[in-house]
Amino acid sequence: MLAAFLSLALSAPLPALSDSLGLTWGEVSVGLNSDHQKSLTLAGDWKISDAHGLQFGLGYADRPPGAWLTVDAHLYLAPAPGRKYGFFLGVADLDGEEFTVVQGGVAGMLALSDRTVVQGRAGLGLSDSDLDYLTVSASLSHDLSDRLQIYGSAMLAEFDETTFRAVAHELALGLRYRIGNGASLSLAVVTDGLSGRDGAPSDTRVELGLRWTFGGSGSDDPVADRAFDTPQPVDVLIRRGLF
């Protein structure tokens, strides 16, 4: 299935597709990690007004219990160049299991310069398995050149239930190389784990990604065509069979 999608993505006229859908910009990303788990994400941005926009995304990730499927949306305000912020809402489901999570909160993005952008996010999650949580995350990206970018991120989530009590963490550091024509390659090292009463040892993996970006606002604003991050705190548990 993944190979067929890659073939279609490479041959499809993506800019024409974005125009027909009314998109400001769109992204298609595929990934593979050192645990031999595949991922696929689709994201798009629609301009609602001169200062308002809607980002929408779909995701698939291969996990040991089954497919981890996600849907997320960001409704945001961009009051001035170099900044945008708003609310996010997401739903995730583990295929083949009775486990669904809804999360929501606030997110923001700020350009520190024309080459450096930071993001922040805070929210809470509710599940149908008595596994609720609070979470915060942050990321930073910096363009070393017109083609090479370095990026990092950190996420914390607190699970404080009678049956499960732990703090999940995830740290990532990576490089992205822009190939051209909207395509880019990324390579990242990611470590995650759980601390507390029901903690679990940290695990480190390498993630390889390929992304296509099409369309765009035509603006020089470094945040205008940049997607909000969409971390999944419960993924730390799913990788370990804890849910």
C-alpha positions as CSV (number, residue, x, y, z in Angstrom):
1,M,0.0,0.0,0.0
2,L,2.8,2.4,0.9
3,A,4.6,1.7,-2.3
4,A,1.5,2.4,-4.3
5,F,0.9,5.7,-2.5
6,L,4.5,6.8,-3.1
7,S,4.1,6.1,-6.8
8,L,0.9,8.1,-7.0
9,A,2.4,11.0,-5.0
10,L,5.4,11.2,-7.2
11,S,3.3,11.3,-10.4
12,A,0.4,13.4,-9.3
13,P,0.2,17.1,-10.3
14,L,0.2,18.3,-6.7
15,P,0.1,22.1,-7.3
16,A,-3.0,21.6,-9.5
17,L,-4.5,19.4,-6.9
18,S,-4.0,22.1,-4.2
19,D,-5.7,24.7,-6.4
20,S,-8.7,22.4,-7.0
21,L,-9.2,21.8,-3.3
22,G,-8.8,25.5,-2.4
23,L,-5.7,24.8,-0.3
24,T,-3.2,27.4,0.6
25,W,-0.6,24.7,1.0
26,G,-0.5,20.9,1.5
27,E,2.0,18.3,2.7
28,V,2.5,14.6,2.1
29,S,5.0,12.8,4.4
30,V,6.1,9.2,4.6
31,G,8.4,7.8,7.2
32,L,10.2,4.7,8.4
33,N,12.0,4.2,11.7
34,S,14.6,1.8,13.0
35,D,11.9,-0.4,14.5
36,H,10.7,-1.0,10.9
37,Q,7.5,0.9,11.5
38,K,6.0,2.9,8.6
39,S,4.1,6.2,8.8
40,L,2.1,8.4,6.5
41,T,0.7,11.9,7.1
42,L,-1.4,14.3,5.0
43,A,-1.8,18.0,6.0
44,G,-3.5,21.0,4.4
45,D,-4.1,24.6,5.2
46,W,-7.2,26.7,4.2
47,K,-7.3,30.4,4.5
48,I,-10.6,31.5,6.1
49,S,-9.9,35.3,6.2
50,D,-7.0,37.6,5.9
51,A,-6.0,36.7,9.5
52,H,-7.6,33.3,10.1
53,G,-6.8,29.8,8.9
54,L,-7.6,26.2,9.4
55,Q,-5.0,23.4,9.3
56,F,-6.3,19.9,8.9
57,G,-4.3,16.6,9.1
58,L,-4.6,12.8,8.8
59,G,-2.1,10.3,10.0
60,Y,-1.3,6.6,10.0
61,A,1.5,4.9,12.0
62,D,2.3,1.2,12.1
63,R,2.5,0.0,15.7
64,P,2.8,-3.5,17.3
65,P,-0.9,-3.6,18.5
66,G,-2.2,-2.3,15.2
67,A,-2.5,0.8,13.0
68,W,-2.5,4.1,15.0
69,L,-4.9,6.5,13.1
70,T,-5.1,10.2,13.8
71,V,-7.2,13.2,12.7
72,D,-6.3,16.7,13.9
73,A,-7.3,20.3,13.2
74,H,-5.9,23.7,14.2
75,L,-8.0,26.9,14.0
76,Y,-5.6,29.8,14.2
77,L,-5.2,33.5,14.1
78,A,-2.2,35.2,12.3
79,P,-2.4,38.8,13.5
80,A,1.0,39.8,12.2
81,P,3.9,38.4,10.2
82,G,6.0,35.9,12.1
83,R,3.3,34.6,14.5
84,K,0.2,32.6,14.6
85,Y,-1.7,30.9,17.4
86,G,-5.0,29.2,18.1
87,F,-6.7,26.1,19.3
88,F,-6.2,22.4,18.3
89,L,-8.4,19.4,18.5
90,G,-7.5,15.8,17.6
91,V,-8.9,12.3,17.7
92,A,-6.8,9.1,17.6
93,D,-7.8,5.5,17.5
94,L,-5.9,2.2,17.7
95,D,-7.2,-0.1,15.1
96,G,-8.4,-3.5,16.4
97,E,-8.5,-2.3,20.0
98,E,-11.1,-0.4,22.0
99,F,-8.9,2.6,22.6
100,T,-9.8,6.1,21.4
101,V,-8.2,9.4,22.5
102,V,-9.5,12.9,22.1
103,Q,-7.1,15.8,22.9
104,G,-7.4,19.5,22.6
105,G,-5.7,22.7,23.8
106,V,-3.8,25.8,22.6
107,A,-0.8,26.1,20.2
108,G,1.4,28.9,19.0
109,M,4.2,29.6,16.5
110,L,6.7,32.5,16.6
111,A,9.5,33.4,14.2
112,L,12.6,34.6,16.1
113,S,14.2,35.5,12.8
114,D,13.7,34.7,9.1
115,R,15.6,31.4,9.7
116,T,14.4,30.4,13.2
117,V,11.0,29.4,14.3
118,V,9.7,28.1,17.7
119,Q,6.5,26.4,18.6
120,G,4.7,25.7,21.8
121,R,1.6,23.6,22.7
122,A,-0.4,22.7,25.9
123,G,-3.5,20.7,26.3
124,L,-5.2,17.7,27.8
125,G,-6.3,14.3,26.5
126,L,-9.3,12.1,27.3
127,S,-9.6,8.4,26.5
128,D,-12.3,5.7,26.7
129,S,-9.9,3.6,28.7
130,D,-9.6,5.8,31.9
131,L,-6.2,7.1,30.6
132,D,-6.5,10.9,30.7
133,Y,-3.5,13.2,30.7
134,L,-2.1,16.7,30.6
135,T,0.6,17.6,28.1
136,V,3.1,20.3,27.0
137,S,5.5,20.4,24.1
138,A,7.9,22.7,22.3
139,S,10.0,22.7,19.2
140,L,12.6,24.8,17.5
141,S,13.9,24.8,13.9
142,H,16.7,26.7,12.3
143,D,17.8,27.0,8.7
144,L,21.5,26.5,8.5
145,S,21.4,27.3,4.8
146,D,18.8,27.5,2.0
147,R,18.7,23.7,1.9
148,L,19.7,22.4,5.3
149,Q,17.6,22.8,8.5
150,I,18.2,21.5,12.0
151,Y,15.3,20.9,14.4
152,G,14.5,19.6,17.8
153,S,11.5,19.0,20.0
154,A,10.5,18.0,23.5
155,M,7.2,16.6,24.9
156,L,6.0,15.8,28.4
157,A,2.7,14.2,29.4
158,E,1.4,13.4,32.9
159,F,-0.9,10.4,33.4
160,D,-2.3,10.5,36.9
161,E,-4.9,7.7,37.2
162,T,-5.5,5.1,39.9
163,T,-4.6,2.3,37.6
164,F,-1.7,4.1,35.8
165,R,0.6,6.8,37.0
166,A,3.6,8.0,35.0
167,V,5.2,10.9,33.2
168,A,5.9,10.3,29.5
169,H,8.7,12.2,27.7
170,E,9.9,12.3,24.1
171,L,12.9,14.2,22.8
172,A,13.9,14.5,19.1
173,L,16.9,16.0,17.2
174,G,17.1,16.0,13.5
175,L,18.3,17.4,10.2
176,R,16.2,18.2,7.1
177,Y,17.6,18.6,3.6
178,R,15.5,20.3,0.9
179,I,16.0,18.4,-2.3
180,G,14.0,20.8,-4.5
181,N,10.6,21.0,-6.1
182,G,9.0,21.0,-2.6
183,A,10.6,17.7,-1.6
184,S,12.8,17.2,1.5
185,L,14.5,14.4,3.4
186,S,14.8,14.2,7.2
187,L,16.8,12.1,9.6
188,A,16.2,12.3,13.3
189,V,17.1,10.6,16.5
190,V,14.2,10.2,18.9
191,T,14.2,9.0,22.5
192,D,11.1,8.4,24.7
193,G,10.3,6.8,28.0
194,L,8.2,6.8,31.1
195,S,9.1,7.8,34.7
196,G,7.1,7.4,37.9
197,R,5.2,4.6,39.6
198,D,4.5,2.8,36.3
199,G,7.6,3.9,34.5
200,A,9.3,2.1,31.7
201,P,12.9,2.3,30.4
202,S,13.8,4.9,27.7
203,D,14.1,3.7,24.1
204,T,16.0,5.4,21.2
205,R,15.2,5.0,17.5
206,V,16.2,6.6,14.2
207,E,13.5,8.0,12.0
208,L,13.9,8.6,8.2
209,G,11.3,10.8,6.5
210,L,10.4,12.1,3.0
211,R,8.1,15.0,2.6
212,W,6.5,16.8,-0.3
213,T,5.1,20.4,0.1
214,F,3.0,22.0,-2.5
215,G,1.2,25.2,-3.0
216,G,2.0,28.2,-0.7
217,S,0.9,31.7,0.2
218,G,3.8,33.3,-1.7
219,S,4.7,35.2,1.4
220,D,8.2,35.6,2.9
221,D,6.7,35.2,6.3
222,P,8.6,32.1,7.8
223,V,5.5,30.8,9.6
224,A,2.9,31.4,6.9
225,D,3.3,28.0,5.1
226,R,4.6,26.1,8.1
227,A,2.5,23.4,9.8
228,F,1.7,23.2,13.5
229,D,3.3,20.3,15.2
230,T,1.0,17.4,16.1
231,P,2.7,15.3,18.9
232,Q,0.9,12.2,20.1
233,P,1.6,11.7,23.9
234,V,-0.1,8.3,24.1
235,D,2.2,6.9,21.4
236,V,4.8,6.5,24.1
237,L,2.5,4.0,25.8
238,I,1.3,2.3,22.6
239,R,4.9,1.5,21.6
240,R,5.3,-0.4,24.9
241,G,1.9,-2.1,24.8
242,L,0.6,0.0,27.7
243,F,-3.0,1.3,27.1
